[in-house]
Amino acid sequence: MSSPKQLIEGFARFRERHFAKDDALFRELVEQGQTPQILVVACCDARVDPALVLDCAPGDLFVIRNVANLVPPAENQGHYHGTSAALEFGVHNLEVRHIIVLGHTQCGGIHALLEGAVAKDDSFIAQWMGIADAAREQVERTLADGSGEARHRACEQQAILVSLDNLMTFSWIRERVEQGTLALYGWYFDIECGMLLGYNATTRQFETL
């Protein structure tokens, strides 16, 4: 897609498939509202659309997308908190049963963080990527002599774990996890080879799903 005109043409095809005929799926979504059981925190990267990658239908997922699929820690300093607000809505209002942090290879935000391209200034990106500073520090300690690819992949995966830890700083998430009504997952999509990996807390490794 290279122009809004193509998007409008795409919408016409979508409308023809789902609204020109008697479409049970959208009729049900209109009548019952959204009732997703799964919330996904994903990256803004145009190549990583969760609904497409995971082959989902409309209404299946409640998706939060931001730079580098990060979850900030719980705090309330009077700023705007888009990701935290969406998490709150998904957990409190939709009562999702699963939260997946979906990272991926070739993440531009993580690359910038790891290579020092994110300046320590007042830019929105610099402040946002600061959430993953602990991931960068971990990689610098353990893979200082590693290849660029190995360091990037390690930082991308470590950032997922940082976000999983930050999810548990929200009391209403932690309580549900402890009660067994909500489960958290760290997934990693390898764009190069088309593989999906999940974090195994027992082995402390990302393993093929």
ChimeraX attribute file (.defattr): number of C-alpha atoms within 10 A of each C-alpha:
attribute: neighborCount
match mode: 1-to-1
recipient: residues
	/A:1	7
	/A:2	6
	/A:3	7
	/A:4	9
	/A:5	10
	/A:6	11
	/A:7	12
	/A:8	11
	/A:9	11
	/A:10	13
	/A:11	12
	/A:12	13
	/A:13	13
	/A:14	12
	/A:15	12
	/A:16	11
	/A:17	12
	/A:18	14
	/A:19	14
	/A:20	11
	/A:21	9
	/A:22	10
	/A:23	11
	/A:24	11
	/A:25	12
	/A:26	15
	/A:27	13
	/A:28	12
	/A:29	13
	/A:30	10
	/A:31	8
	/A:32	9
	/A:33	11
	/A:34	15
	/A:35	16
	/A:36	18
	/A:37	18
	/A:38	21
	/A:39	24
	/A:40	23
	/A:41	26
	/A:42	24
	/A:43	25
	/A:44	17
	/A:45	17
	/A:46	6
	/A:47	11
	/A:48	20
	/A:49	15
	/A:50	20
	/A:51	16
	/A:52	10
	/A:53	12
	/A:54	11
	/A:55	9
	/A:56	11
	/A:57	10
	/A:58	12
	/A:59	17
	/A:60	15
	/A:61	19
	/A:62	23
	/A:63	21
	/A:64	22
	/A:65	20
	/A:66	16
	/A:67	17
	/A:68	25
	/A:69	26
	/A:70	29
	/A:71	27
	/A:72	22
	/A:73	17
	/A:74	14
	/A:75	11
	/A:76	9
	/A:77	7
	/A:78	6
	/A:79	7
	/A:80	9
	/A:81	14
	/A:82	12
	/A:83	17
	/A:84	19
	/A:85	11
	/A:86	17
	/A:87	25
	/A:88	16
	/A:89	14
	/A:90	24
	/A:91	21
	/A:92	12
	/A:93	10
	/A:94	17
	/A:95	18
	/A:96	21
	/A:97	18
	/A:98	18
	/A:99	24
	/A:100	20
	/A:101	25
	/A:102	25
	/A:103	26
	/A:104	26
	/A:105	21
	/A:106	17
	/A:107	20
	/A:108	17
	/A:109	23
	/A:110	28
	/A:111	22
	/A:112	16
	/A:113	21
	/A:114	22
	/A:115	12
	/A:116	11
	/A:117	12
	/A:118	19
	/A:119	13
	/A:120	12
	/A:121	9
	/A:122	8
	/A:123	10
	/A:124	8
	/A:125	16
	/A:126	17
	/A:127	14
	/A:128	18
	/A:129	21
	/A:130	15
	/A:131	17
	/A:132	26
	/A:133	16
	/A:134	15
	/A:135	23
	/A:136	23
	/A:137	15
	/A:138	15
	/A:139	21
	/A:140	15
	/A:141	9
	/A:142	11
	/A:143	16
	/A:144	12
	/A:145	11
	/A:146	13
	/A:147	9
	/A:148	14
	/A:149	12
	/A:150	13
	/A:151	21
	/A:152	25
	/A:153	20
	/A:154	19
	/A:155	28
	/A:156	28
	/A:157	25
	/A:158	21
	/A:159	28
	/A:160	28
	/A:161	22
	/A:162	20
	/A:163	22
	/A:164	21
	/A:165	15
	/A:166	16
	/A:167	23
	/A:168	18
	/A:169	15
	/A:170	17
	/A:171	11
	/A:172	13
	/A:173	21
	/A:174	15
	/A:175	13
	/A:176	16
	/A:177	16
	/A:178	11
	/A:179	10
	/A:180	10
	/A:181	13
	/A:182	19
	/A:183	17
	/A:184	16
	/A:185	17
	/A:186	25
	/A:187	24
	/A:188	24
	/A:189	20
	/A:190	15
	/A:191	13
	/A:192	9
	/A:193	8
	/A:194	8
	/A:195	12
	/A:196	19
	/A:197	19
	/A:198	19
	/A:199	19
	/A:200	14
	/A:201	10
	/A:202	6
	/A:203	8
	/A:204	8
	/A:205	12
	/A:206	16
	/A:207	14
	/A:208	13
	/A:209	10
